[in-house]
Amino acid sequence: MSTLRVSNIEAKADPSSPSVDEKLKVTNSNGDVLIHIDGKTAGITTVGINTTDSSFTVDAAQNVEFLGIVTATKFSLSGGGEITGGDGNFTGIVTSGSGNFTGGLSVGTAVTAATANFTSSLTAASANFTGNVSIAGTLTYEDVTNVDSIGIATARTGIDVTGGHIDLIDNSKIRVGTGDDLDLYHDTTDTYLRNQTGQFLIRGNDIKLQSYLGEIYATLANNNAVSLYYDNSKKLETTTTGAKVTGALEVTQEYPTIRPILDLNFAATKTLDRRITFTRDGVGTYVDDMGIIKYSPNNTPRFDHDPVTGESLGLLIEESRTNQMIYSSDITGDSAQNGTITGDATTAPDGTTTADKYAANSTNGIHRVDMPFTSGQITNSTAYTFSVFVKANGYDKLHIRYGGYNADNHGLGYDLSDGTTFAGKYDGTSALGAVTSSSMIEYPNDWYRCSFTVTTAADAGSGVAQMFYYISNSESTTNFAGDGSSGMYFWGAQMEAGSFATSYIPTSGSAVTRGADLAKITGTNLTDFYNQPEGTIFADYKVIQSDPEIMYLSNNTSSKRIGLYEAGSAQTRILIGNNGTQADTTDSDGTTVGDNIKSAGAYKLNDIVAAKNGVISSTDTSATIPDGIDRAYIGGYYNGTAEGVLGLRRLSYYNKRLPNAQLQGLTQQ
């Protein structure tokens, strides 16, 4: 074999034929092709190594395309060049300004690029991209210890950690919510879990709070006890009846350090102290601890109870009222439309068999009881409250109508199945006019006392008014066909002038007035406890209706009085009146009917204060204390007049002006 050395070989087209392509072929002595160059005057030049076909091509823009695999220990493109290919296998380093790989790229050492686009796979010992990396497929990290992202890493369908953990350095937060509503983080000393929007709900059937080492702070069991612990020992536990304390119970609130001179616990004793003089004209009724209505004769106090719970409400004080329904518990003399009335058909709320029954017949129409008043019973432009005890007997939708003179119709519907009211109808689907207020009070044995208040028209006294009961099985109409036996029971109807219902007043043939309750202390019974220069009145009571008085110390005139009372503006007050000069404190909390109140009024020269339910509600620093006080009215105004309905559980008098802190403790609910 010999060696041929040739320099400056040029294959050149004939100048007269510049479009002719030139070929250059190098062979060995056997004629085998070693290099084949197919030169093009325009387009792509192909170069074949050991073949006359193309091993790689070069176009006019100096782009080189390899048809096979390029293997190199180092591959570098300077000046922002680009690597483009289907598959690449590099055992060395690949450095590129940008790369676009439609196939796979395998690099043994490292990849360095400003940008790269892989539509298939990338395999490399390491890769460094100073620009963007776009991956059309899945980016998988295998056997990777750390992933370092300078910017934000976004996962669109979640992050699954099948092993290991997620580490955040101090003050780095996990943030949840569109507006970063919740965050979790640890600073250099403490850990924070903060919610900034809405409620923070923690749900679980059984929840336990513990220290890092497992010491119990609290346990919260589903449908069971909530327990609090001290030093891993249970101290407070809720029960079905209240709470249980293990160990001593220390109360930090301040209570009076002296005993009251007068202490009347009506709810507990259900008796009247011998120092109290009590009067009332007429029979009164009250509810006993079994929810049964009882009767109290003249001048006998009543001690009332909640009809459902049996809770003792204490001494009952009511204003005077008259029942205009002359047969309160007997409708047998009234007109029955499309039905029959049976007297004394079942047990009434007072335990006697005096409740009457109305049964609807099969006529498809109204089923009604008509109860007319006599002439002059109803007066013009007056607030009246009607009430009646009702019990379902097959039908449970009662529509009650007040039918006044000149078609003045008002009323309401009562659902005896669930104790709710609805817009009532009359004579089919005619709508009843509005009422001022209403109530529906549950009593034992499925009885309800249904009531509403209306104000009569200016010409109400010009004709006869009536009350109507529409027995129905629908809220939307009073027309239906009965079955001849089903209906309702009625007892204890009452029509009284006033904006609220009072206790039941029985009648039998004529209107009956129940006088006001009056309880007072006079003479030495008063002077034994009353202290003119200073004192404190405390009361625990329920506002059953309107704005009752609590206690007045007076000389029976407005000029000399000290009173604790519920004001007409729904506020609790203590008032000092001394010859025309008044000191008046008013709480800002307000009172509504049904509220349970603990209030106190304390007085001393230029030092008046009122407390209510644990709060000092108001003060007055410009008061003189009246002399000449000779009586105390319990539940009455300065002249003894009762207003509203009061359930007085307890009444106490201290002969000192108690400090404010003690007043707060005393009135705390």
C-alpha positions as CSV (number, residue, x, y, z in Angstrom):
1,M,0.0,0.0,0.0
2,S,1.4,3.4,-1.0
3,T,0.6,6.8,0.3
4,L,-0.7,9.6,-1.9
5,R,-0.4,13.1,-0.6
6,V,-2.3,15.7,-2.6
7,S,-2.8,19.3,-1.8
8,N,-5.2,21.9,-3.3
9,I,-7.6,19.5,-5.0
10,E,-10.5,21.5,-6.5
11,A,-13.6,20.1,-8.3
12,K,-15.0,22.9,-10.2
13,A,-17.8,23.1,-12.7
14,D,-17.2,24.4,-16.2
15,P,-17.7,28.1,-16.2
16,S,-19.8,27.7,-19.3
17,S,-22.1,25.4,-17.3
18,P,-22.4,26.8,-13.8
19,S,-25.5,24.8,-12.9
20,V,-23.8,21.5,-13.2
21,D,-23.3,19.7,-9.8
22,E,-19.9,18.2,-9.1
23,K,-19.1,14.9,-7.3
24,L,-16.0,13.9,-5.5
25,K,-15.3,10.3,-4.6
26,V,-12.4,8.8,-2.7
27,T,-11.9,5.0,-2.8
28,N,-9.3,2.5,-1.6
29,S,-7.3,0.3,-3.9
30,N,-10.2,-2.1,-4.2
31,G,-12.5,0.7,-5.3
32,D,-14.5,0.8,-2.1
33,V,-15.9,4.2,-1.4
34,L,-14.3,5.9,1.5
35,I,-15.8,9.4,1.1
36,H,-18.4,10.6,-1.3
37,I,-19.3,14.2,-1.7
38,D,-22.3,15.3,-3.7
39,G,-21.8,19.0,-4.2
40,K,-24.8,21.1,-5.0
41,T,-24.7,24.6,-6.5
42,A,-28.0,25.2,-4.7
43,G,-29.8,23.2,-1.9
44,I,-28.3,20.6,0.4
45,T,-24.9,19.0,-0.1
46,T,-24.7,15.4,1.1
47,V,-21.6,13.8,2.5
48,G,-21.3,10.0,2.6
49,I,-18.8,8.1,4.8
50,N,-18.1,4.6,3.4
51,T,-21.2,5.0,1.3
52,T,-22.4,6.9,-1.7
53,D,-25.6,7.7,0.3
54,S,-25.8,10.5,2.9
55,S,-24.2,10.3,6.3
56,F,-24.8,13.9,7.0
57,T,-26.0,16.9,5.1
58,V,-25.0,20.6,5.0
59,D,-27.4,23.2,3.7
60,A,-26.8,26.8,2.4
61,A,-27.3,28.2,5.9
62,Q,-24.5,26.0,7.3
63,N,-27.0,23.7,9.2
64,V,-25.6,20.2,9.6
65,E,-27.9,17.2,9.9
66,F,-26.6,13.7,11.0
67,L,-28.8,10.8,9.8
68,G,-27.3,8.4,12.4
69,I,-26.2,8.8,16.1
70,V,-23.6,11.4,17.0
71,T,-21.3,10.3,19.8
72,A,-18.9,12.7,21.4
73,T,-17.0,13.2,24.7
74,K,-17.9,16.9,24.5
75,F,-20.3,18.7,22.2
76,S,-20.3,22.5,22.2
77,L,-22.0,25.1,20.1
78,S,-20.9,28.7,20.5
79,G,-22.7,31.8,19.5
80,G,-26.2,30.6,20.5
81,G,-26.4,27.7,18.1
82,E,-29.1,25.1,18.2
83,I,-29.1,21.3,18.4
84,T,-31.9,19.7,16.4
85,G,-32.5,16.0,16.0
86,G,-34.5,12.9,16.5
87,D,-32.2,11.0,18.9
88,G,-28.9,11.9,20.4
89,N,-26.4,10.0,22.4
90,F,-23.5,11.9,24.0
91,T,-21.0,10.4,26.4
92,G,-19.4,13.8,27.1
93,I,-20.7,17.3,27.7
94,V,-23.4,19.0,25.5
95,T,-23.3,22.8,25.5
96,S,-25.8,24.7,23.5
97,G,-27.6,28.0,23.2
98,S,-30.9,26.2,22.6
99,G,-31.9,22.6,21.8
100,N,-34.9,21.1,20.1
101,F,-35.1,17.3,20.3
102,T,-37.9,15.4,18.7
103,G,-36.4,12.1,19.7
104,G,-34.4,11.1,22.8
105,L,-31.3,12.7,24.1
106,S,-28.8,10.7,26.1
107,V,-25.8,12.6,27.7
108,G,-23.2,10.8,29.8
109,T,-21.9,13.9,31.6
110,A,-23.9,17.1,31.5
111,V,-26.3,19.2,29.5
112,T,-25.9,23.0,29.5
113,A,-28.3,25.1,27.5
114,A,-30.1,28.4,27.6
115,T,-33.3,26.8,26.4
116,A,-34.3,23.3,25.5
117,N,-37.4,21.6,24.1
118,F,-37.7,17.8,24.5
119,T,-40.7,16.0,22.9
120,S,-39.2,12.7,23.9
121,S,-36.8,11.7,26.7
122,L,-33.8,13.3,28.3
123,T,-31.1,11.2,30.0
124,A,-28.2,13.0,31.6
125,A,-25.9,12.8,34.7
126,S,-26.7,16.5,35.2
127,A,-28.4,19.4,33.3
128,N,-28.2,23.1,33.7
129,F,-30.6,25.4,31.9
130,T,-30.3,29.2,32.2
131,G,-33.6,29.7,30.3
132,N,-36.8,27.8,29.9
133,V,-37.3,24.0,29.7
134,S,-40.4,22.8,27.9
135,I,-41.4,19.1,28.2
136,A,-44.4,17.9,26.3
137,G,-44.4,14.5,28.1
138,T,-43.8,13.6,31.8
139,L,-40.9,14.9,33.8
140,T,-39.8,12.1,36.2
141,Y,-37.3,12.4,39.0
142,E,-35.7,9.1,39.8
143,D,-33.2,8.7,42.7
144,V,-33.2,12.4,43.2
145,T,-32.3,13.7,46.7
146,N,-33.1,17.4,46.3
147,V,-35.1,19.6,43.9
148,D,-34.1,23.2,44.1
149,S,-36.5,25.7,42.5
150,I,-35.6,29.4,42.6
151,G,-39.1,30.4,41.5
152,I,-42.6,28.9,42.0
153,A,-43.2,25.2,41.3
154,T,-46.8,24.6,40.2
155,A,-48.5,21.2,40.3
156,R,-51.8,21.2,38.5
157,T,-53.2,17.9,39.6
158,G,-51.7,17.5,43.1
159,I,-48.5,16.3,44.7
160,D,-48.1,12.7,45.9
161,V,-45.3,11.9,48.4
162,T,-45.0,8.1,48.7
163,G,-42.0,8.3,51.0
164,G,-39.9,10.8,52.9
165,H,-41.3,14.2,53.9
166,I,-41.7,17.9,53.0
167,D,-39.3,20.3,54.7
168,L,-40.0,24.0,55.1
169,I,-37.5,26.3,56.8
170,D,-38.5,28.9,59.5
171,N,-41.1,31.4,58.4
172,S,-41.9,29.5,55.2
173,K,-45.7,29.0,55.0
174,I,-48.1,26.5,53.7
175,R,-50.9,28.7,52.4
176,V,-54.4,27.5,51.6
177,G,-57.3,29.3,49.8
178,T,-57.6,31.7,46.9
179,G,-56.9,34.7,49.2
180,D,-54.4,32.9,51.4
181,D,-57.2,32.4,53.9
182,L,-55.3,29.8,56.0
183,D,-51.6,29.5,56.7
184,L,-49.3,27.1,58.6
185,Y,-45.8,28.0,59.6
186,H,-43.1,28.0,62.2
187,D,-41.0,30.9,63.1
188,T,-37.8,30.6,65.1
189,T,-39.7,29.8,68.3
190,D,-43.4,29.1,67.8
191,T,-45.8,27.4,65.4
192,Y,-48.9,29.1,64.0
193,L,-52.1,27.8,62.3
194,R,-54.1,30.9,61.3
195,N,-57.5,31.2,59.6
196,Q,-58.5,34.7,58.4
197,T,-61.8,34.1,56.7
198,G,-65.1,32.6,58.0
199,Q,-65.3,29.9,60.7
200,F,-62.4,27.6,61.6
201,L,-64.1,24.2,61.7
202,I,-62.3,21.1,63.2
203,R,-64.4,18.0,62.6
204,G,-63.9,14.5,64.0
205,N,-65.8,11.9,65.9
206,D,-63.3,12.0,68.8
207,I,-60.8,14.9,69.2
208,K,-57.9,14.9,71.6
209,L,-55.5,17.8,72.3
210,Q,-52.1,16.7,73.6
211,S,-48.6,18.0,74.3
212,Y,-45.7,17.0,72.1
213,L,-44.9,14.2,74.6
214,G,-48.5,13.0,74.8
215,E,-49.8,14.8,77.9
216,I,-53.6,15.3,77.5
217,Y,-55.0,18.9,77.5
218,A,-58.6,18.1,76.4
219,T,-60.8,15.4,74.9
220,L,-63.9,16.0,72.9
221,A,-66.0,12.8,72.3
222,N,-68.8,12.6,69.8
223,N,-72.2,12.4,71.6
224,N,-70.4,12.2,74.9
225,A,-68.3,14.3,77.3
226,V,-66.0,17.2,76.8
227,S,-63.2,17.0,79.3
228,L,-60.5,19.4,80.4
229,Y,-57.2,18.3,82.1
230,Y,-54.6,19.8,84.4
231,D,-51.2,18.1,84.4
232,N,-52.7,15.0,82.7
233,S,-55.5,14.8,85.3
234,K,-59.2,15.3,84.4
235,K,-60.7,18.3,86.3
236,L,-63.8,19.3,84.3
237,E,-66.2,17.1,82.4
238,T,-69.6,17.8,80.8
239,T,-72.4,15.3,81.6
240,T,-76.0,14.7,80.4
241,T,-77.2,16.9,83.2
242,G,-74.6,19.6,83.4
243,A,-70.9,19.4,84.4
244,K,-68.7,17.6,86.9
245,V,-65.8,19.2,88.6
246,T,-63.0,17.1,90.2
247,G,-61.4,19.0,93.0
248,A,-62.2,22.5,94.4
249,L,-64.0,25.1,92.3
250,E,-62.6,28.6,92.7
251,V,-64.8,31.5,91.5
252,T,-62.9,34.7,90.9
253,Q,-66.0,36.9,90.8
254,E,-66.7,39.0,93.8
255,Y,-69.9,38.5,95.7
256,P,-71.4,40.5,98.6
257,T,-69.6,40.2,101.9
258,I,-72.7,41.0,103.9
259,R,-76.0,39.2,104.1
260,P,-79.2,40.8,102.8
261,I,-81.5,42.1,105.5
262,L,-84.5,41.0,103.4
263,D,-84.2,37.8,101.4
264,L,-87.3,36.5,99.7
265,N,-86.7,33.3,97.7
266,F,-90.1,32.8,96.2
267,A,-89.1,30.2,93.6
268,A,-87.6,27.9,96.2
269,T,-90.1,28.3,99.1
270,K,-93.3,28.9,97.1
271,T,-94.6,30.7,100.1
272,L,-95.2,34.4,101.1
273,D,-93.2,35.8,103.9
274,R,-95.4,36.8,106.9
275,R,-94.2,40.4,106.6
276,I,-95.9,40.8,103.3
277,T,-99.5,41.9,102.9
278,F,-101.1,40.4,99.8
279,T,-104.4,41.3,98.1
280,R,-106.2,40.5,94.8
281,D,-109.9,40.7,93.9
282,G,-111.1,37.6,92.1
283,V,-109.9,34.1,91.4
284,G,-106.5,33.8,89.8
285,T,-105.0,30.8,88.0
286,Y,-101.4,29.6,87.7
287,V,-99.5,26.6,86.5
288,D,-98.1,24.0,88.9
289,D,-94.9,22.1,88.6
290,M,-96.7,19.3,86.6
291,G,-98.0,21.8,84.0
292,I,-101.6,21.7,85.3
293,I,-103.6,24.9,85.6
294,K,-104.6,25.6,89.2
295,Y,-107.0,28.1,90.8
296,S,-106.1,30.5,93.6
297,P,-108.9,32.3,95.6
298,N,-109.2,35.9,96.5
299,N,-106.2,37.5,98.3
300,T,-104.1,34.4,97.8
301,P,-100.7,34.6,96.1
302,R,-99.8,32.4,93.1
303,F,-96.5,30.7,92.5
304,D,-96.2,30.0,88.8
305,H,-94.3,27.4,86.7
306,D,-93.2,26.8,83.1
307,P,-95.9,24.5,81.7
308,V,-93.4,22.3,79.8
309,T,-90.3,22.2,82.0
310,G,-92.0,22.7,85.4
311,E,-89.4,25.3,86.3
312,S,-90.5,27.4,89.2
313,L,-91.0,31.0,88.1
314,G,-91.7,32.3,91.6
315,L,-94.3,34.8,92.7
316,L,-96.8,35.7,89.9
317,I,-97.7,39.4,89.7
318,E,-100.2,40.5,87.1
319,E,-102.2,43.6,86.2
320,S,-106.0,43.5,86.3
321,R,-107.8,42.1,83.3
322,T,-111.4,41.2,82.3
323,N,-112.4,38.1,80.3
324,Q,-115.2,39.1,77.8
325,M,-115.9,35.5,76.7
326,I,-118.8,34.8,79.0
327,Y,-118.6,31.0,78.7
328,S,-114.9,30.4,78.7
329,S,-115.0,26.6,78.8
330,D,-118.3,25.8,77.2
331,I,-119.1,26.1,73.5
332,T,-122.1,23.8,73.6
333,G,-124.4,26.8,73.3
334,D,-122.6,28.3,70.3
335,S,-123.5,27.7,66.7
336,A,-121.7,24.8,64.9
337,Q,-121.4,25.0,61.1
338,N,-121.2,21.6,59.4
339,G,-120.3,19.7,62.5
340,T,-121.4,18.7,66.0
341,I,-120.3,19.9,69.5
342,T,-120.0,17.5,72.4
343,G,-119.6,19.0,75.9
344,D,-117.1,17.7,78.5
345,A,-115.5,15.4,76.0
346,T,-112.0,15.1,77.3
347,T,-109.6,16.2,80.1
348,A,-108.9,19.9,80.0
349,P,-105.6,21.7,80.9
350,D,-106.8,22.1,84.5
351,G,-107.2,18.3,84.9
352,T,-111.0,18.4,84.8
353,T,-113.2,16.7,82.2
354,T,-114.6,20.0,80.9
355,A,-113.0,20.4,77.4
356,D,-115.6,20.4,74.6
357,K,-115.2,18.6,71.2
358,Y,-116.1,19.8,67.7
359,A,-116.4,17.1,65.1
360,A,-116.6,17.9,61.3
361,N,-119.3,16.2,59.3
362,S,-118.9,15.0,55.7
363,T,-120.1,18.2,54.1
364,N,-117.5,19.6,51.7
365,G,-117.4,23.2,53.0
366,I,-116.5,25.2,56.1
367,H,-116.5,23.6,59.5
368,R,-116.9,26.4,62.1
369,V,-117.9,27.4,65.6
370,D,-119.5,30.9,65.9
371,M,-119.2,32.7,69.3
372,P,-120.8,36.2,69.3
373,F,-120.2,38.9,71.8
374,T,-123.0,40.9,73.3
375,S,-123.6,44.5,72.4
376,G,-121.1,46.8,74.1
377,Q,-118.6,44.2,75.0
378,I,-116.1,45.3,72.3
379,T,-115.1,49.0,72.2
380,N,-113.7,51.2,69.5
381,S,-109.9,51.5,68.7
382,T,-108.8,49.2,71.5
383,A,-106.2,46.6,71.6
384,Y,-107.7,43.2,72.4
385,T,-106.0,39.8,72.9
386,F,-107.9,36.6,72.3
387,S,-106.6,33.2,73.6
388,V,-107.9,29.7,73.7
389,F,-106.6,26.2,74.7
390,V,-106.8,23.8,71.7
391,K,-106.0,20.2,71.1
392,A,-106.0,18.3,67.8
393,N,-108.4,15.3,67.4
394,G,-107.8,14.1,63.9
395,Y,-107.5,17.6,62.3
396,D,-104.7,19.9,63.2
397,K,-105.0,23.2,61.2
398,L,-107.0,25.8,63.2
399,H,-107.9,29.1,61.7
400,I,-109.1,31.7,64.3
401,R,-111.0,34.8,63.1
402,Y,-112.0,37.9,64.9
403,G,-115.1,39.2,62.9
404,G,-115.6,42.8,63.8
405,Y,-118.3,45.2,62.8
406,N,-118.4,46.2,59.1
407,A,-116.3,43.3,57.9
408,D,-113.3,44.0,60.1
409,N,-111.7,40.6,59.9
410,H,-108.4,39.6,61.5
411,G,-106.9,36.4,62.7
412,L,-104.2,33.7,62.3
413,G,-103.7,30.0,61.6
414,Y,-102.2,27.5,64.1
415,D,-100.6,24.2,63.3
416,L,-101.3,21.9,66.2
417,S,-98.9,19.3,64.9
418,D,-95.8,21.3,65.4
419,G,-96.7,24.4,67.4
420,T,-96.2,26.9,64.5
421,T,-98.4,29.6,63.1
422,F,-99.4,30.5,59.5
423,A,-101.5,33.0,57.6
424,G,-105.0,32.0,58.3
425,K,-108.1,31.8,56.0
426,Y,-111.8,32.1,56.5
427,D,-114.9,31.0,54.6
428,G,-112.9,29.0,52.2
429,T,-109.8,30.8,50.9
430,S,-110.4,34.4,52.0
431,A,-107.3,35.9,53.7
432,L,-107.5,37.0,57.3
433,G,-106.3,40.5,58.1
434,A,-103.0,41.0,60.0
435,V,-102.7,40.7,63.8
436,T,-100.4,42.9,66.0
437,S,-98.7,40.0,67.8
438,S,-99.3,36.3,68.5
439,S,-98.1,33.4,70.5
440,M,-98.5,29.6,70.7
441,I,-97.6,28.1,74.0
442,E,-97.3,24.4,74.6
443,Y,-99.0,22.7,77.5
444,P,-98.9,19.0,78.6
445,N,-101.0,16.3,76.8
446,D,-100.8,18.0,73.4
447,W,-102.6,21.2,74.4
448,Y,-101.6,24.6,73.0
449,R,-102.7,28.0,74.2
450,C,-103.1,30.0,70.9
451,S,-103.4,33.8,71.1
452,F,-103.2,36.9,69.0
453,T,-103.7,40.7,69.5
454,V,-105.7,43.0,67.2
455,T,-106.7,46.7,67.5
456,T,-110.4,47.2,66.8
457,A,-111.7,49.6,64.2
458,A,-112.9,53.1,65.1
459,D,-116.5,51.9,64.7
460,A,-116.1,48.5,66.4
461,G,-118.7,49.3,69.0
462,S,-121.4,50.1,66.4
463,G,-122.3,46.5,65.9
464,V,-121.8,43.0,67.3
465,A,-118.4,41.2,66.9
466,Q,-117.8,37.5,66.9
467,M,-115.0,35.0,67.3
468,F,-114.9,32.0,64.9
469,Y,-113.0,28.7,65.0
470,Y,-112.4,27.2,61.6
471,I,-111.5,23.5,61.9
472,S,-109.5,22.3,58.9
473,N,-106.8,19.9,57.6
474,S,-105.2,22.6,55.4
475,E,-103.4,25.9,55.8
476,S,-104.6,27.2,52.4
477,T,-108.4,26.7,52.8
478,T,-111.1,26.1,55.4
479,N,-113.2,24.0,53.0
480,F,-113.0,20.2,53.1
481,A,-115.2,17.2,53.8
482,G,-114.9,15.8,57.3
483,D,-115.3,12.2,58.4
484,G,-118.0,12.8,61.1
485,S,-115.8,12.1,64.1
486,S,-112.5,13.9,63.8
487,G,-112.0,17.5,64.8
488,M,-110.6,19.5,67.8
489,Y,-111.0,20.1,71.5
490,F,-111.5,23.6,72.9
491,W,-111.3,25.0,76.5
492,G,-110.5,28.3,78.3
493,A,-111.3,31.0,75.7
494,Q,-110.5,34.5,76.8
495,M,-110.9,38.0,75.2
496,E,-109.3,40.7,77.2
497,A,-108.5,44.4,76.5
498,G,-104.7,44.7,76.4
499,S,-101.8,44.1,74.1
500,F,-100.9,40.7,75.6
501,A,-102.5,37.6,77.1
502,T,-102.6,37.1,80.9
503,S,-103.4,34.0,82.9
504,Y,-106.7,32.3,82.3
505,I,-109.8,33.9,83.8
506,P,-112.7,31.4,84.1
507,T,-116.2,32.6,83.3
508,S,-119.6,31.0,83.4
509,G,-122.4,33.2,82.0
510,S,-120.9,36.7,82.4
511,A,-117.6,38.6,82.0
512,V,-115.2,38.2,85.0
513,T,-112.5,40.6,86.2
514,R,-109.4,39.4,87.9
515,G,-108.0,42.2,90.1
516,A,-104.3,43.2,90.1
517,D,-101.9,41.4,92.5
518,L,-100.7,43.7,95.2
519,A,-97.9,42.8,97.7
520,K,-96.5,45.3,100.1
521,I,-94.6,45.7,103.3
522,T,-95.4,48.5,105.8
523,G,-94.8,49.6,109.4
524,T,-92.2,48.0,111.5
525,N,-91.8,45.2,108.9
526,L,-90.4,47.9,106.6
527,T,-88.4,49.8,109.1
528,D,-86.7,46.6,110.3
529,F,-84.8,46.3,107.1
530,Y,-85.0,49.6,105.2
531,N,-82.0,52.0,105.4
532,Q,-82.7,55.5,104.1
533,P,-79.0,56.8,103.6
534,E,-77.9,53.8,101.4
535,G,-79.0,50.4,100.2
536,T,-79.2,47.9,97.4
537,I,-82.2,46.1,95.8
538,F,-81.5,42.8,94.0
539,A,-84.0,40.8,92.0
540,D,-84.0,37.6,89.9
541,Y,-87.1,37.4,87.6
542,K,-88.7,36.5,84.3
543,V,-90.3,39.1,82.2
544,I,-93.5,37.2,81.2
545,Q,-95.3,40.1,79.6
546,S,-94.8,43.8,78.9
547,D,-92.8,46.0,81.4
548,P,-93.4,44.9,85.0
549,E,-92.3,46.8,88.1
550,I,-89.9,44.9,90.4
551,M,-89.8,46.8,93.7
552,Y,-90.7,50.3,94.8
553,L,-89.9,52.0,98.1
554,S,-92.2,55.0,98.4
555,N,-94.6,57.1,100.4
556,N,-97.3,56.2,97.8
557,T,-96.5,59.3,95.7
558,S,-94.1,60.0,92.9
559,S,-92.3,62.7,94.9
560,K,-90.6,60.2,97.2
561,R,-89.6,56.9,95.7
562,I,-86.8,54.4,95.0
563,G,-87.7,52.0,92.3
564,L,-86.3,49.1,90.4
565,Y,-88.4,48.3,87.3
566,E,-88.6,47.4,83.6
567,A,-89.2,50.6,81.7
568,G,-91.6,51.1,78.7
569,S,-88.6,51.4,76.4
570,A,-87.6,47.8,77.1
571,Q,-84.9,48.8,79.6
572,T,-84.1,47.9,83.2
573,R,-83.9,51.0,85.5
574,I,-83.4,52.2,89.0
575,L,-85.1,55.5,89.7
576,I,-84.7,57.9,92.7
577,G,-87.4,60.5,93.1
578,N,-87.1,63.2,95.8
579,N,-89.5,66.1,95.7
580,G,-89.5,66.5,91.9
581,T,-85.7,65.8,91.5
582,Q,-85.1,62.5,89.8
583,A,-82.0,60.4,89.3
584,D,-82.6,57.7,86.6
585,T,-80.2,55.0,85.4
586,T,-80.9,53.2,82.2
587,D,-79.2,50.0,80.8
588,S,-78.2,49.9,77.2
589,D,-78.8,46.2,76.8
590,G,-82.6,46.2,76.6
591,T,-85.1,43.6,77.7
592,T,-87.6,41.5,75.7
593,V,-90.5,39.4,76.8
594,G,-89.4,36.0,78.0
595,D,-86.0,37.2,79.2
596,N,-84.6,35.9,82.5
597,I,-83.0,38.9,84.3
598,K,-80.8,39.4,87.3
599,S,-80.7,43.1,88.1
600,A,-79.7,45.3,91.0
601,G,-80.0,49.0,91.9
602,A,-77.8,50.6,94.6
603,Y,-78.2,54.0,96.0
604,K,-76.3,56.5,98.2
605,L,-76.0,60.3,98.2
606,N,-74.8,61.2,94.7
607,D,-74.0,57.6,94.0
608,I,-76.6,55.7,92.0
609,V,-75.8,52.6,90.0
610,A,-77.7,49.9,88.1
611,A,-76.3,46.4,87.3
612,K,-77.9,43.9,85.0
613,N,-76.8,40.3,84.1
614,G,-73.2,40.9,85.3
615,V,-72.8,44.3,83.7
616,I,-72.8,47.8,85.3
617,S,-75.3,49.3,83.0
618,S,-75.4,52.9,84.2
619,T,-74.6,55.4,87.0
620,D,-75.8,58.7,88.3
621,T,-73.8,61.0,90.5
622,S,-76.3,63.8,91.3
623,A,-79.0,62.1,93.4
624,T,-80.3,63.0,96.9
625,I,-82.1,60.2,98.8
626,P,-85.7,60.8,99.8
627,D,-86.9,60.6,103.4
628,G,-90.4,59.7,104.5
629,I,-90.5,56.3,102.8
630,D,-93.2,54.2,104.6
631,R,-93.9,51.2,102.3
632,A,-92.4,48.8,99.9
633,Y,-94.4,47.5,96.9
634,I,-93.3,44.1,95.5
635,G,-94.1,43.9,91.8
636,G,-95.9,47.2,91.9
637,Y,-95.4,50.9,91.0
638,Y,-94.8,53.6,93.6
639,N,-98.6,53.5,94.3
640,G,-98.8,49.7,94.1
641,T,-100.2,49.5,90.6
642,A,-99.1,46.3,88.8
643,E,-98.1,46.5,85.2
644,G,-97.4,43.6,82.8
645,V,-96.8,40.1,84.1
646,L,-93.8,39.2,86.3
647,G,-92.4,36.0,87.6
648,L,-90.4,37.0,90.6
649,R,-88.0,34.3,91.7
650,R,-86.0,36.2,94.3
651,L,-86.0,39.6,95.9
652,S,-83.3,40.8,98.3
653,Y,-82.5,44.1,100.1
654,Y,-79.0,45.0,101.5
655,N,-78.8,48.0,103.9
656,K,-75.5,49.1,102.2
657,R,-74.6,50.4,98.8
658,L,-72.7,47.4,97.5
659,P,-69.5,48.0,95.5
660,N,-69.8,47.7,91.7
661,A,-67.7,44.6,91.6
662,Q,-70.1,42.9,94.0
663,L,-73.1,44.1,92.0
664,Q,-71.6,42.5,88.9
665,G,-71.0,39.2,90.7
666,L,-74.5,39.2,92.3
667,T,-76.3,39.7,88.9
668,Q,-74.1,37.4,86.9
669,Q,-76.3,34.8,85.1
